């Protein structure tokens, strides 16, 4: 019988790679409104998993979906504005 060993070096970060870089932190901060909106939507969807959807629940889910779409649109505009000035 052969044992299968995992390569720990491949899956474990080395000491200098543990903390995120400044660029990664900035990217997370930029995307944070989208992340929070998605968390709100997920929370609204989880709430109705084990019960029938009431009118207030449906409104909450619709409101959360609109919030996600708005956050994504805003992020896309920010990215477009940043990239528009680069090649001009």
C-alpha positions in Angstrom: 0.0 0.0 0.0 1.3 3.4 -1.0 0.7 6.5 1.2 -0.1 9.7 -0.5 1.7 12.7 1.1 0.7 16.3 0.6 3.2 18.9 -0.4 2.9 21.3 2.5 5.2 23.8 0.9 2.7 24.2 -2.0 -0.3 24.9 0.2 1.2 26.8 3.1 2.2 30.4 2.6 5.7 31.3 3.4 6.4 33.8 6.2 6.7 36.9 3.9 3.5 36.0 2.1 1.2 35.9 5.1 0.0 39.6 5.1 -1.8 41.1 2.2 0.0 43.8 0.2 -1.1 47.4 0.1 -2.5 46.9 -3.4 -4.6 43.9 -2.2 -5.9 45.9 0.8 -6.8 48.8 -1.5 -8.7 46.4 -3.9 -10.6 45.0 -1.0 -11.5 48.4 0.3 -12.7 49.4 -3.2 -14.8 46.3 -3.5 -16.2 46.5 0.1 -19.6 48.1 -0.8 -20.2 45.2 -3.2 -19.1 42.6 -0.6 -21.4 44.2 2.1 -24.3 44.3 -0.3 -23.9 40.7 -1.2 -23.8 39.8 2.5 -27.1 41.6 3.0 -28.6 39.7 0.1 -27.4 36.4 1.4 -28.7 37.2 4.9 -32.1 38.0 3.4 -32.1 34.8 1.4 -31.0 32.7 4.4 -33.9 34.2 6.4 -36.5 32.6 4.2 -34.9 29.2 3.7 -37.0 27.4 6.2 -40.3 29.3 5.9 -42.7 30.7 3.2 -41.7 34.0 1.8 -43.8 36.8 3.3 -44.4 40.1 1.6 -41.9 41.9 3.9 -39.3 39.2 3.2 -39.8 39.6 -0.6 -39.3 43.3 -0.2 -36.2 42.8 1.8 -34.8 40.5 -0.9 -35.7 42.9 -3.7 -34.1 45.8 -1.8 -31.0 43.8 -1.2 -30.8 42.8 -4.9 -31.1 46.4 -5.9 -28.4 47.3 -3.5 -26.0 44.7 -5.0 -26.7 46.0 -8.5 -26.1 49.6 -7.5 -22.9 48.7 -5.7 -21.7 46.7 -8.8 -22.6 49.6 -11.1 -20.8 52.1 -8.9 -17.7 49.9 -8.8 -17.8 49.4 -12.6 -18.0 53.2 -13.0 -15.0 53.7 -10.7 -13.0 51.2 -12.7 -14.0 52.7 -16.0 -13.0 56.2 -14.8 -9.6 54.9 -13.6 -8.9 53.1 -16.9 -10.2 55.9 -19.1 -7.5 58.3 -18.0 -4.7 55.8 -18.4 -4.7 55.5 -22.2 -5.8 59.0 -23.1 
